[in-house]
Amino acid sequence: MSDAATTDPCDACGEPTTDALARTVRLSVDRANIDTQRLCPECFAAWIQRYQTEMSDGADDAASGGSDSEIIVD
């Protein structure tokens, strides 16, 4: 087994990341894969923090009857 297969770079920072530490974030719409990112632990933590911040801001607006949401759920 080759080392290149287990140390692909992080898509955010470019640092080599082993498979054991890498996290994959996938964005799908209507079951179609739109984007896939391989992230190192630090970039994944930053992605999670950004996601939580953006989703909590939207949830606060929706709960208080704020502005129209850009997210449509069927």
N, C-alpha and C positions, 0 to 999 in steps of 0.2 A: 504494500500500500504506500502511496506517495505522500510526502509531507504537504505538498501543494493542495491536496484535496482536504486536508484538515486544518489549514491555516490561511483560509481565504481572508481578504481584508474586510474591515468594517465599511459599510457603504456610507457612513456619515463622516468618520474621521480618517479612514484609510489604514488604520493600524491592523496588522495581522491578528486574527482572532481564531483560536482553536474551536473546533466544533463543539467541544464540551462547554465552552463559555459563551458561544454565540447565541443570540436570540433572533428569531425571524419574525418580522411584522409583515402581515399580508393585508392588503386592502382589496376587498371584493365588492362588486356591485352586481346584483342579480346573478350571482354565482360566477361572474366573469372576473378573473384576476386582473386588477388594475395596476397594482404595484406590489412588489415584494422587496423588503430591505433586510439585509443581514447586519445586525448591530452588535458591537462589543457591549459588555455589561454597563460601562459608563454612559455610552450613547443611548442604550436601552432605558436606563434610569432617567435620563433627560427627556426621552420621548414620552415615557409614562407620566412624568411630571407635567410636561406640556399638554398632554392629552387630558389629564385630570383638571388642569387649570382651565383649558378651553371648554371642556364639558361642564364643569361646575358653573362657569359664567353663563353658559346657555341655559342650564337647569334653573339658575336663579331668576333669569329673565322670564322663562316659561312659567315658573311657579308663581311669580308675582304678576303675571299677565302683561309682561313687557313686550318688547318688539317681536315682530314675526320671526319665526325660526327658519333657518335655511335647511334644516334636516326634515325630510319627509319620511315617515314610517307608515308602511301599509299594514 
